Amino acid sequence: MTRIPEDDRNIMEKAIYLPMVLIILNRDLTVVEKSPFKLKKPYIALIEETMKIIQRELAEVKQYMKKNNLKVIETKRDDAFTMYMFLYKGYEEAHNYFNPRLRNKVQELMEFYYLKQHPSQ
């Protein structure tokens, strides 16, 4: 049973997911820049703008966590799971995440940010 309220836990999970999204977008940006696309500029602009939005949100997450004495520390990683220690106002909780779940959540967030940025009309 977790002592962490759902809203705070969601913020702490964003501190896990958003840096992963930025890593993927950075890699994608490098691939697009080196690719043989005729028109690279729209793809580069899309990725860079998405990265700016995520960086702003991550800054807000970090600010909230600092203000509320919250921390997330990766403690262990193997082929199947990644373990994080959530420090919440003096309490410690270990949380185990299935790596495919992390990957799927990062993919879901990427889709969200791309579609949020350019909603269908």
N, C-alpha and C positions, 0 to 999 in steps of 0.2 A: 504494500500500500504506500503510495507516494504522499509526501507532505506538501509537495509543490502544487500550488493552484494551477489549473489548466492554462490560464492566460500566461503565467510566468513560464511554465514548461514550454509552451509554444514559442515564446521569445527565445528561450534557451536553445530550442531545437533550430531556430533560425540561425543562431550563432554557429551551428554545425553545418547547416545546408548552404547558406549563402556564400561562404568562402569556397565551397566545392563548386557551386555554380560559376563563380568568378574564374576558377581554375579552368573549367571546361571551356568557358567563353574565350579565355586567353589563348588556349590551345587552338580553338576554332579560328580565332582571328589570325593566328600565325599560318594556319592551313590556307585560309582564304587569300591572304597576302601573297602566298607562294603559288597559288593555283593558277591554271591557265584560263580563268574566266576572262571574257572580253570586257565585262563591266564589273569590276570588283568594288567600286566605290559604294554602291547601295548596300552590299553585304557588310562591308567594313563599317559603314555608318550605323547600320542596324545593330551590329554586335557592340560597337562602342557606346551607343546610346543606351542599350540594355545594361551594359556594364556600369555606366554612370548611375542609372536608377538603382541598381542593386548595391552599389557602393554607398549611396546615400542611405538606403534602408539599413545596410549593415552598420553604418555609423550610428544611426538611431538605436539599433539593437544594442550596440556596445555601450552607448551612453546610458540607456535604460538599465542595463545590467550593472554598470558601475554604480549608478545612483542607488540601486536596490540591493547591492551586495550579492550579486549572482555571478557564478563562474561555471564554465564548462571546460573540462580538461579531458583530452583523449588519454586513456590509460593503457589500452591494449588493443592490438589489431592482429587478426589472423585471416585466413582465406575466407572464412564464413561470417565472422562477426567483428564488430568494432565496439569496444566498451568505452563509455564516457563516465566521468565522475561529475555529477551536478552538485555544486556547492550553493546551497540556498539558505541564506541568513543563518549561517552557523551549522546547518545540517548537511550531511553528505549522503548522496544517493548514487548507487551504481546503476547505469542504464546500458543495456546491451542492445545493439542494433544489428540486424541481419544486413549484410553488405548489399544484397540485391534490393532490399527495401530502401537503403540509402540512395542507391543508383536510381531507382524508380522515382523517389521523391525529388531528386535533383532534376530529372527529366521533366517531371510534372511542373516544377517551378520554372524551368526554362520555357516551357510552353506557355505558362501563365504570363511571364514577363513579356514574351514576344507578342502574345495576343492582346495583352493589356495595353501594350505600346501601340499596337495597330489593330484595334477592334474591327471585326467585320462589319460591313455597312448594310 
